[in-house]
């Protein structure tokens, strides 16, 4: 049987990490190793980890704060044939590990797979104030303006944004995997996470996995039998002006690296999406979900992009 390693970068989220480890302890099939890359103040000590003596946990407290570095560091420590990544605020379904191994056994040509986030829609409805109608309206708006949107397939758009498959019934091929991707070990002989994306590293999963898709078409998949929940903890995430800067700058970085060479259509798509983003944020201000200065931060960052180009 294939061996599987999981890499969990974490930063000052002790309660979320405990909840994730609790879900590992309840797995119908335990993983061969769990590698925790703690970029914080070392809250998880030896005594705490002994509570999970049924799990093979390898704990590393590192001296950097970078999601991409943490993932690359974890890959170097991993010994499994399959290397999976998890955010620390995820909770696994009881057959998560078993179904990953079952997938690779049934799809030997696959290089990567991600599961289904079962609370995806609920979480995104909450982000727009809890209204399902507003969520549907925004999702339609996002599709028109080539922004991130919920769809039937994981696909990257020429604007540098993405479609995310949240309601999948059967195994399907896709173009990119999110931060809960699981990959064959051989993938890391050719690919690594881009450490130019610093700190929280928004979009690192798309940049990494889409590069695999471009070289190995139909090698990435979504399997709805691999189930988990994502609870999006606030701690450790950039906020306010810092968040806006990261969103705009890192989206531009990803677009330029993956799509700029496609020429006029890519530039037009990127411009349309930026306009749509400004409009969406402005509407959120009108609906009193954000302050006016949140919109102004976006305007300022997009003006900087024009100056840069």
Wavefront OBJ file of the C-alpha trace (Angstrom):
o trace
v 0.000 0.000 0.000
v 1.140 3.541 -0.728
v 2.420 5.595 2.203
v 0.906 9.017 2.774
v 2.382 12.071 4.496
v 0.470 15.220 5.443
v 2.076 18.640 5.805
v 0.372 21.209 8.039
v 1.869 24.717 8.109
v 0.534 26.572 11.152
v 0.899 29.988 12.767
v -0.464 30.637 16.270
v -3.645 28.599 15.833
v -3.384 26.078 18.655
v -7.138 25.423 18.986
v -7.650 24.982 15.237
v -4.649 22.658 15.020
v -5.955 20.591 17.925
v -9.316 20.226 16.182
v -7.561 19.035 13.002
v -5.431 16.528 14.920
v -8.562 15.278 16.691
v -10.071 14.547 13.264
v -6.869 12.693 12.281
v -7.142 10.592 15.446
v -10.658 9.540 14.368
v -9.638 8.439 10.862
v -10.681 4.979 9.703
v -7.136 4.659 8.327
v -4.311 6.612 9.956
v -1.714 8.432 7.819
v 1.904 7.258 7.881
v 3.134 10.625 9.111
v 1.919 14.128 9.917
v 4.461 16.921 9.568
v 3.621 20.092 11.489
v 5.572 23.172 10.420
v 4.996 25.693 13.225
v 5.960 29.235 12.217
v 4.741 30.716 15.488
v 5.904 30.685 19.097
v 6.032 26.911 19.514
v 2.746 26.426 21.372
v 2.710 22.684 20.672
v 5.216 21.029 22.980
v 6.163 17.387 23.394
v 3.656 16.808 26.226
v 0.769 18.152 24.160
v 1.636 16.028 21.139
v 1.789 12.904 23.340
v -1.999 13.157 23.540
v -1.971 11.888 19.940
v 0.210 8.819 20.444
v -1.830 6.933 17.815
v -0.447 9.333 15.183
v 3.103 9.590 13.851
v 3.588 13.344 14.276
v 6.822 15.084 13.343
v 6.902 18.585 14.766
v 9.160 21.389 13.476
v 9.252 24.887 14.981
v 10.875 27.041 12.267
v 12.313 30.572 12.301
v 10.437 31.938 9.272
v 6.858 33.019 8.536
v 6.061 32.000 4.976
v 3.414 29.557 3.778
v 5.353 28.659 0.625
v 8.597 28.090 2.554
v 6.704 26.004 5.110
v 5.226 23.801 2.389
v 8.595 23.341 0.656
v 10.232 22.625 4.015
v 7.601 20.013 4.799
v 8.083 18.300 1.427
v 11.800 17.841 2.223
v 10.885 16.110 5.496
v 8.152 13.892 4.033
v 8.771 10.205 3.305
v 5.379 9.238 1.860
v 4.565 8.172 -1.704
v 1.668 10.643 -1.490
v 2.191 14.098 0.006
v -0.936 15.941 1.127
v -1.320 19.531 2.331
v -3.817 20.846 4.843
v -4.609 24.222 6.334
v -4.679 24.061 10.123
v -8.325 25.218 10.250
v -9.610 22.165 8.352
v -11.588 19.275 9.868
v -11.433 15.907 8.091
v -14.210 13.456 7.337
v -13.526 10.071 8.958
v -12.529 8.354 5.677
v -10.407 11.221 4.345
v -7.081 9.351 4.346
v -8.594 6.050 3.192
v -10.319 7.685 0.226
v -7.158 9.475 -0.900
v -5.324 6.149 -1.088
v -8.321 4.526 -2.776
v -8.362 7.303 -5.386
v -4.683 6.859 -6.321
v -5.141 3.082 -6.429
v -8.021 3.486 -8.914
v -6.385 6.343 -10.911
v -2.690 5.442 -11.282
v -2.226 8.091 -14.003
v -3.180 10.907 -11.609
v -0.544 13.235 -10.210
v -2.799 15.058 -7.782
v -6.254 15.134 -6.212
v -8.204 17.292 -3.829
v -11.365 16.538 -1.962
v -14.617 18.374 -1.441
v -15.058 21.137 1.122
v -18.531 20.279 2.354
v -19.208 23.658 4.025
v -17.904 25.746 1.094
v -21.235 27.321 0.165
v -22.228 28.013 3.764
v -18.916 29.781 4.383
v -19.197 31.933 1.270
v -22.806 32.870 1.992
v -21.603 34.114 5.391
v -18.941 36.246 3.661
v -21.659 38.237 1.870
v -23.700 38.822 5.014
v -25.628 35.537 5.190
v -27.977 36.154 2.262
v -28.216 33.309 -0.261
v -29.763 35.732 -2.761
v -26.820 38.157 -2.492
v -24.438 35.206 -2.835
v -26.142 34.023 -6.052
v -26.191 37.586 -7.380
v -22.508 38.087 -6.612
v -21.585 34.760 -8.178
v -23.349 35.757 -11.416
v -21.611 39.148 -11.305
v -18.252 37.402 -10.721
v -18.722 35.148 -13.751
v -19.479 38.157 -15.984
v -16.390 40.034 -14.770
v -14.107 36.963 -14.685
v -13.640 37.118 -10.915
v -13.292 34.189 -8.518
v -16.580 32.293 -8.639
v -18.263 29.049 -7.646
v -18.769 26.716 -10.583
v -18.839 23.086 -11.641
v -15.081 22.702 -12.243
v -11.751 23.942 -10.843
v -10.503 26.179 -13.631
v -8.179 29.172 -13.892
v -9.452 32.150 -15.866
v -7.330 34.296 -18.158
v -7.938 37.168 -15.735
v -5.797 35.381 -13.133
v -8.870 34.527 -11.079
v -10.449 31.105 -10.708
v -13.568 28.999 -10.820
v -13.988 26.621 -7.877
v -15.988 23.388 -8.020
v -18.044 23.239 -4.831
v -20.781 20.782 -5.853
v -19.110 17.760 -7.446
v -20.903 14.418 -7.750
v -18.237 12.252 -9.415
v -14.468 12.283 -9.892
v -13.593 14.958 -12.450
v -10.429 16.313 -14.037
v -9.515 19.919 -13.232
v -6.905 22.613 -13.883
v -5.795 23.443 -10.343
v -5.983 22.187 -6.772
v -6.617 24.262 -3.664
v -4.625 24.230 -0.427
v -5.950 20.746 0.404
v -4.230 19.134 -2.596
v -2.582 15.687 -2.412
v 0.224 14.839 -4.829
v 2.403 11.937 -5.856
v 5.921 12.271 -4.522
v 7.378 12.443 -8.039
v 5.653 15.805 -8.617
v 8.166 17.489 -6.301
v 11.084 16.368 -8.451
v 9.893 19.018 -10.943
v 7.755 21.514 -9.057
v 7.931 23.526 -5.844
v 5.968 26.359 -4.241
v 7.009 29.828 -5.363
v 8.746 31.494 -2.424
v 8.428 34.907 -4.060
v 4.939 34.802 -2.536
v 5.750 35.869 1.009
v 3.991 35.408 4.339
v 0.364 34.226 3.875
v 1.109 33.697 0.158
v -2.352 34.148 -1.347
v -2.718 32.082 -4.555
v 0.293 29.822 -4.020
v -1.851 26.705 -4.524
v -3.062 27.900 -7.951
v 0.408 28.860 -9.130
v 1.829 25.500 -8.049
v -0.886 23.181 -9.328
v -1.679 24.986 -12.592
v 1.984 24.598 -13.567
v 1.515 20.838 -13.196
v -1.677 20.951 -15.268
v 0.067 22.841 -18.098
v 2.758 20.159 -18.398
v 0.600 17.114 -17.585
v -2.888 17.668 -18.943
v -5.657 15.648 -17.238
v -3.435 14.689 -14.305
v -5.271 16.648 -11.568
v -8.662 15.678 -10.151
v -11.391 16.469 -7.637
v -12.855 13.470 -5.789
v -16.066 14.184 -3.827
v -15.531 11.116 -1.642
v -12.562 12.874 0.007
v -14.502 15.144 2.362
v -13.502 17.864 4.798
v -14.710 21.155 6.259
v -12.807 24.450 6.135
v -13.542 26.879 8.960
v -11.448 29.916 7.864
v -9.934 31.071 11.160
v -9.258 34.815 11.359
v -5.946 34.599 13.201
v -2.848 34.460 11.036
v -4.523 36.093 8.043
v -3.575 39.578 6.817
v -6.269 42.145 7.509
v -7.579 45.438 6.171
v -5.019 47.375 4.107
v -2.445 44.577 4.295
v -5.023 42.115 2.894
v -5.906 44.426 0.001
v -2.244 44.917 -0.939
v -1.615 41.181 -0.906
v -4.747 40.390 -2.907
v -4.001 42.902 -5.665
v -0.230 42.366 -5.858
v -0.272 38.565 -5.685
v -3.136 38.269 -8.182
v -1.094 40.411 -10.564
v 1.987 38.249 -9.948
v 0.061 35.062 -10.701
v -1.585 36.542 -13.818
v 1.687 37.868 -15.188
v 3.466 34.565 -14.629
v 0.734 32.348 -16.098
v -1.249 34.441 -18.608
v 0.542 37.652 -19.604
v 2.189 35.894 -22.541
v -1.275 35.141 -24.000
v -1.403 38.707 -25.280
v -4.306 41.119 -25.775
v -7.111 38.802 -24.613
v -5.313 38.114 -21.332
v -4.732 41.845 -20.754
v -8.377 42.613 -21.506
v -9.526 39.835 -19.137
v -7.276 41.133 -16.361
v -8.539 44.704 -16.823
v -12.183 43.539 -16.796
v -11.663 41.557 -13.588
v -9.972 44.489 -11.854
v -12.867 46.745 -12.833
v -15.304 44.133 -11.552
v -13.427 43.876 -8.273
v -13.615 47.640 -7.760
v -17.350 47.586 -8.494
v -17.958 44.626 -6.163
v -16.107 46.315 -3.296
v -17.973 49.595 -3.948
v -21.315 47.748 -3.768
v -20.192 46.139 -0.491
v -19.625 49.661 0.864
v -23.130 50.704 -0.233
v -24.505 47.622 1.547
v -22.489 48.639 4.641
v -20.472 45.431 4.660
v -17.221 47.403 4.308
v -15.989 50.912 5.033
v -15.271 53.454 2.301
v -11.543 53.347 2.959
v -11.582 49.617 2.130
v -12.685 50.588 -1.405
v -10.095 53.382 -1.522
v -7.311 50.946 -0.651
v -8.345 48.889 -3.675
v -8.360 51.957 -5.963
v -4.900 52.947 -4.778
v -3.427 49.459 -5.296
v -4.894 49.142 -8.803
v -3.495 52.577 -9.716
v -0.083 51.342 -8.551
v -0.438 48.390 -10.920
v -1.092 50.731 -13.857
v 2.004 52.703 -12.907
v 4.041 49.487 -12.632
v 2.960 48.337 -16.111
l 1 2 3 4 5 6 7 8 9 10 11 12 13 14 15 16 17 18 19 20 21 22 23 24 25 26 27 28 29 30 31 32 33 34 35 36 37 38 39 40 41 42 43 44 45 46 47 48 49 50 51 52 53 54 55 56 57 58 59 60 61 62 63 64 65 66 67 68 69 70 71 72 73 74 75 76 77 78 79 80 81 82 83 84 85 86 87 88 89 90 91 92 93 94 95 96 97 98 99 100 101 102 103 104 105 106 107 108 109 110 111 112 113 114 115 116 117 118 119 120 121 122 123 124 125 126 127 128 129 130 131 132 133 134 135 136 137 138 139 140 141 142 143 144 145 146 147 148 149 150 151 152 153 154 155 156 157 158 159 160 161 162 163 164 165 166 167 168 169 170 171 172 173 174 175 176 177 178 179 180 181 182 183 184 185 186 187 188 189 190 191 192 193 194 195 196 197 198 199 200 201 202 203 204 205 206 207 208 209 210 211 212 213 214 215 216 217 218 219 220 221 222 223 224 225 226 227 228 229 230 231 232 233 234 235 236 237 238 239 240 241 242 243 244 245 246 247 248 249 250 251 252 253 254 255 256 257 258 259 260 261 262 263 264 265 266 267 268 269 270 271 272 273 274 275 276 277 278 279 280 281 282 283 284 285 286 287 288 289 290 291 292 293 294 295 296 297 298 299 300 301 302 303 304 305 306 307 308 309
